[in-house]
Amino acid sequence: MLLLLTLLMMCFSPSILGQLEESKLGNVGDIDYDLADFELDIAPRRVPRQVKTLLTKQTKPHIQELSIKTTIISRYAFTAVYCAMLNRHTNAAEGVFHFQIPAGAYVSNFTMIIGGRVYQSEVMPKQKRVKQENGKPKNKESGDASSEPEVEVFRMAASIPGRNRAIFLLSYEELLQRRLGRYEHVTSLRPLQLVSRLSLEVTIVDHSLITDLQVLPLRSGRTNSGSSTSSGSNAPKTPAKLEPPVTTVVRNENNVCRITFSPTIIQQAKITTNGNLGDYVIRYDVQRDMGIGDIQVLNGHFVHYFAPKDLPVVPKNVVFVIDTSASMVGTKIRQTKDALFTILKDLRPGDNFNFISFSNKIKVWQPNGLVPVTPLNIRDAKKFIYMLVPNGGTNIDGAINTGSTLLREYLLGPDVNPNSVSLIIFLTDGRPTVGEIQSTTILGNTRSAVQEKFCIFSIGIGNDVDYRLLERMSLENCGMMRRINEDADASAMLKGFYDEIGTPLLSDIRINYTEDSVQYVTQHLFTNYFNGSEMVIAGKLTNQSIESLHVQVTASNNDKSIILETDVPLKQREIETEKHVKAATAAMAAGSKALGSIAEDFVERVWGFLSVKEGLRSRFRSQTSKDREYHIQQATNLSMTYHFLTPLTNLVVEKPEVLADGTMAPAPTITPAADEDKPSSSLSPANELPGDTEDGKPQKPDGKKPGRPSSALSNKPGKVERRPAKKSVTISKTSADGDPHFVVEFPLSKLTVCFNINGEPGHVLRLVSDHKYSGVTVNGKLIGAPAPPGSHKTQRTYFSTITIVVDHPKRAYIEVTPKKVILDGRDRMVLPCHSTISVDSGVLSVAIVGKSNVTVTVGGNISFVILLHQYKNPAPYQRDHLGFYIGNSKGLSNNCHGLLGQFLSEEVGLSKLPAEGDVKPSQVLKVKNRSVPVVQKSRRIYSGTQSVNCWFAKNNAAKLIDGQYEDYLMSHMFDTGDWPHGTNRV
């Protein structure tokens, strides 16, 4: 989330960057903001005479700047929106930020900066509606793309103090879909007022050569992003001469293309004076080779784009089910007929078809079944369509069942091509009003009638459609749903939809990868592949050290089976992927550092995006409530992990309080502790934890200790109390630090044991698991880095994030990264790691020593210390990371588990095996009735300030830890699942 916020602030104009760099900065998350920069100089600006009257009539805040920057890396688009809004009046005024996003995109961050204060959003799981209505936090607002999919408008209203300005920052992500052989990127430019400075910049960087680039004229009309992206190439009509909008500049250099659009306020007024400019549409494709497709690899994840071409067309069996209820009268039925007449011309020899119309009654054109495409049958079908007359109600259940029975019985006949593709195209403009009207029953009846024999593709026209019903009906039966606005060109959009699915090339596609080399692979079984589309699969690599990944594609085409196989060289692909990611970074004139940070994880984010989409689809297909809840939970967890606003989450942000006189309410205060010069908690001298300096060299002890509170920070004044001085805390050697090196101290046995874990980037490791008893769980996420020169390793891994979850007496958590600490207890706070701050939330308390360490205390008898390893000028093999140390474990139960937790209540013994023959004598550690061969080593801990002699267990701690390394891998950072093999007692 904060990484994306970095992109938002860094991507914009150099003037903004210059202001930020030249001033004293206040910090929120990973971004340094100059709070003074947002106190306005409201000296009058020169306004063109032609539009001055329009601007002076405005009573609402004026949008000074709207800047939109999109970077598309291999079809995955990151969009950052910056909106500066000025309240010229002395009284407070409500500023409404709204922005239309594509229907398939997910908002990933939203932040407001008002009156010099930063209000940052948080993604929260959606609660049941009753709970949400009764328990909505005071003074907080939920920013939510409407649950109705046809309205994808992000909207947030906030009071802006008099003669002040508000900054709104929005980011969203989407995977562009290929339709009719082209990708389409749509940006909505509808600020609803003339904007002083309006700019759009889209940068496309792809592994393959960019082809067929086209910028369309602005697409106007009341078009939401759902229709914009759904309409394919034929939605709403555009002028015959497709000239790009005025001021558009296109720079295209092979794999990098940049498009800019920056109309002046006069040029905007020439287009429209109401600020509703329309959609800015970019279409393009990439050059693709025959074969297995394009596979890209980065940081332990892969994405596979597969779009075969030049294949013979597979014949299809299609039944058109058309709504002719009374509400279709007029333009709707006329446009539907026009589209059907055109579709009839496009049917191919070898296809079979039929028509059904429905209202109160259901009429079948050919009751005996589907008929082949012949001139006579086409003529008779046109007569049937021409005679359709709207009247009566809407019997959706009866129509679907009639069409399904007709198609199913036809498929049982002897003349059916076994490799043909069968589908129903269903069109309606209303909700069920006749026959069965309960959605759940209709869906059940549809599943029973279809019997997984064919797919249903549905189209809804207008505002009175039950789109949830159509979407579920299509998703449960391997199809898709498309929406058409009330005032859109239904004829063109219906024809465009048919063009997408009218040319099947493959059926029953299965894409397999080397067994045991990949995991968490997204959808890799596809019912059909249509010409001009694309299949995208992503997953995680279980072993990054393997040289190649075997890929096999099997499918059916017309009268034969197709098998494609190849071995993909992973290292080579990762180098190529990194190369074009660097090209994406270099393509940005500003903010390259922020973009580079995001680009490094773009393959993982593609995987997360697709996984959430798949989870949402799977919840519809679930046949039991248990399966449905499982898919909902999985999709919710992934949405939280990647900070996506999805149908299962809300985006919550605290709103500013503005007083009656139009000024801001007093800011939350930071109160210095009375005994700031005297540490209230300290470490025993032997275990002192000095911090790291920014250049990576250990500091000399300076008296700053973990847990030393220098100030108390709260979202509200008086919410956090200064904690009294505590007794000194002795930190044990039990830790996970560095690469990561694990050290376990056994005080009763007077032994120290150490081991390494060779994990993979992206893995989440369970460090402490006591969820059932004390309610405490600690997870750590790994990041990767190249090994330093001369190292025997190919890569190193470090902890980038550590999450401590507490469930007793109520749920709370702390998430620590090298830059920030998120504390979610009584209130949710984001604390910067460069400041010295102490906060007590009741269940959890945290004390940060700036740029040094973080002490987390649970209930007074459990504490953990997290070292902050930061580098000012890191070498290529260095990464900011964390070290985890157990301070006080008295509150953890004897049943505690995890890579470190399982040893907290154990005793071990050391014995010597005598020499036998040529075998030298060796040491063996006795742990839980297991014998573990060990050798003596020395480890440096506490940022390298101490050395500890330990007995080292080789081979990823085999025999030392319970089970295998894989048993400690968690699905996400907030996973509190129990140890799969019981407790550590054997």
Secondary structure, 3 states (H helix, E strand, C coil): CHHHHHHHHHCCCHHHHHHHHCCCCEEECCEEECHHHHCCCCCCCCCCHHHHHHHHCCCCCEEEEEEEEEEEECCEEEEEEEEEEEECCCCCEEEEEEEECCCCCEEEEEEEEECCEEEECEEEECCCHHHHHHCCCCCEEEECCCCCCCCCEEEEEEEECCCEEEEEEEEEEEECCEECCEEEEEEEECCCCCCCEEEEEEEEECCCCEEEEEECCCECCCCCHHHHHHCCCCCCCCCCCCCCCCCCEEEEECCEEEEEECCCHHHHHHHCCCCCCEEEEEEEEECCCCCCCEEEEECCEEEEEECCCCCCCCCEEEEEEEECCHHHCCHHHHHHHHHHHHHHHHCCCCCEEEEEEECCCEEECCCCCCEECCHHHHHHHHHHHHCCCCCCCCCHHHHHHHHHHHHHHHHCCCCCCCCCEEEEEEEECCCCCCCCCCHHHHHHHHHHHHCCCCEEEEEEECCCCCHHHHHHHHHCCCCCEEEECCCCCHHHHHHHHHHHHCCEEEEEEEEEECCCCEECCCCCEEEEEECCCCEEEEEEECCCCCCEEEEEEEEEECCEEEEEEEEEEHHHHHHHHHHHHHHHHHHCCCCHHHHHHHHCCHHHHHHHHHHHHHHHHHHHHCCCHHHHHHHHHHHHHHHHHCCCECCCEEEEEECCCECCCCCECCCCCCEECCCCCCCCCCECHHHCCCCECCECCECCCCCCCCCCCCEECCCCCCCCCCCCCCCCECCCCCEEECCCEEEEEECCCCEEEEEECCCCCCCEEEEEEECCCCCEEEEEEEEEEECCCCCCCCEEEEEEEEEEEECCCCCEEEEECCCEEEEECCCEEEEECCCCEEEECCCEEEEEECCCEEEEEECCCEEEEEEEECECCCCCCCCCEEEEEEEECCCCCCCCECCCHHHCCCCCEEEEECCECCECCEEEEEECCEEEEEEEEEEEECCCCEEEEEEEECCCCCCCCCCCHHHHEECCCCCCCCCCCCCCCC
